[in-house]
Amino acid sequence: MPLITRRERVLEVLADAAAHRWVLPAFNTENLTTTEAVLAAAHERSQVIGCAHLPIIVDITNTYWHRQQTVNYTHTRNWEVGLRLFLADVQVLCAPPSPYADLNVLIHLDHIQWDSDAELLAGDLNRFSSIMFDASTLPIKENISRTADFVSKHGKTLLIEGACDEIAEAGTGADGNVFSDPATAERYWRATGVDLLVANLGTEHRATQFTLEYRGDIARAITTRVGARLCLHGSSSVAPARLGSLFADGVRRVNLWTALERDSTPVLLQAMQSHADKLAGPRASLDYYATTWRQNIVFEEMKRIIRKYLDLWYA
């Protein structure tokens, strides 16, 4: 199945997911191992539920200050090189003879900044399924103005996500409990015309523990005003068991990344400790000290983590 990139096809995928009462998961990546783990987990879930063309979204950020994932995708630390590598990886993994070729794969540009990503925004955006135009650090009036201008230019060809509030980052001292006001969220949506809306529903980016409470009551209040079009960011900060009611709250997409890295690292550490004698010294073995061994551990654990979320949202 070719990548889903045209707006009308993306809207069809969203409508079909809604008909199944699925919340579309979007997983961020900054390396090939993560990219393939997302697709492999989706492929496994597609076989379980008998849906070969299961939709899955692969995300990547660019110069977003929280995490510059295209920059991290290559040791050149050049975002343009990293973005090209990411796109090439997805293209190859989504075409025969890849086992993931039947999936409906969407490519999302996440947290694309109105200022530092100006060069990317001026380029060819038709390579992508959707884009989050992020002006959330600006005062609401300017945020609305810049987002509305972007929607006016690209809204006929691209699915656009926008943020009425900035999502806090854990550990920075920012207050993650300044929730979005439903009236402000409605004002933002009506004035900008974005397809999907990111609001502050109590989550945080980069949280290392399940310490936060997702505010479904606020999500439902916003949905009452704007319809079911919410996208939840910072989902890794909430225990998966608390995220089962998202569809009923009006959430149609969920973005995840931190949990993949946070929860796979201890597994790798434990494996390396268990095989320390094979990693260095006179008993060292190529079967263990080669990069392939370490990457496979991370790949399998990331796949397991992703499947946990897919099992939750693809019932």
HUFEN-V59342 format. One record per backbone hydrogen bond with DSSP energy under -1.0 kcal/mol. CO is the residue of the C=O (numbers start at 1). NH is the residue of the N-H. Records with the same first field share a line. If there is no record, write none. Layout:
CO=NH + NH
This chain:
6=10
7=11
8=12
9=13
10=14
11=15
12=16
13=17
14=18
15=19
16=20
17=22
18=21
24=254
25=57
26=256
27=59
31=35
32=36
33=37
34=38
35=39
36=40
37=41
38=42
39=43
40=44
41=45
42=46
43=47
44=48
45=49
46=51
51=54
54=104
56=106
57=27
58=108
59=29
60=110
61=70
67=69
68=72
69=73
74=77
78=82
79=83
80=84
81=85
82=86
83=87
84=88
85=89
86=90
87=91
88=92
89=93
90=94
92=95
95=98
98=101
100=103
103=105
104=56
105=4
106=58
107=129 + 130
108=60
109=132
112=134
115=118
117=121
118=122
120=123
125=128
129=159
130=109
131=161
132=112
134=114
135=138
139=143
140=144
141=145
142=146
143=147
144=148
145=149
146=150
147=151
148=152
149=153
150=154
151=155
154=157 + 158
159=131
160=195 + 196
161=133
162=198
168=205
169=172
177=179
181=185
182=186
183=187
184=188
185=189
186=190
187=191
188=192
189=193
196=162
197=231
198=164
200=180
201=215
205=170
209=211
214=216
215=219
216=220
217=221
218=222
219=223
220=224
222=226
223=227
227=229
229=197
230=252 + 253
232=255
234=237
235=238
237=212
239=242
240=243
245=249
246=251
247=250
250=230
252=24
253=232
254=26
255=235
256=28
257=260 + 261
258=262
259=263
261=265
264=268
265=269
266=270
267=271
268=272
269=273
270=274
271=275
273=276
275=278
276=280
278=285
281=284
285=288 + 289
286=290
290=294
291=295
292=296
293=297
294=298
295=299
296=300
297=301
298=302
299=303
300=304
301=305
302=306
303=307
304=308
305=309
306=310
307=311
309=313
310=314
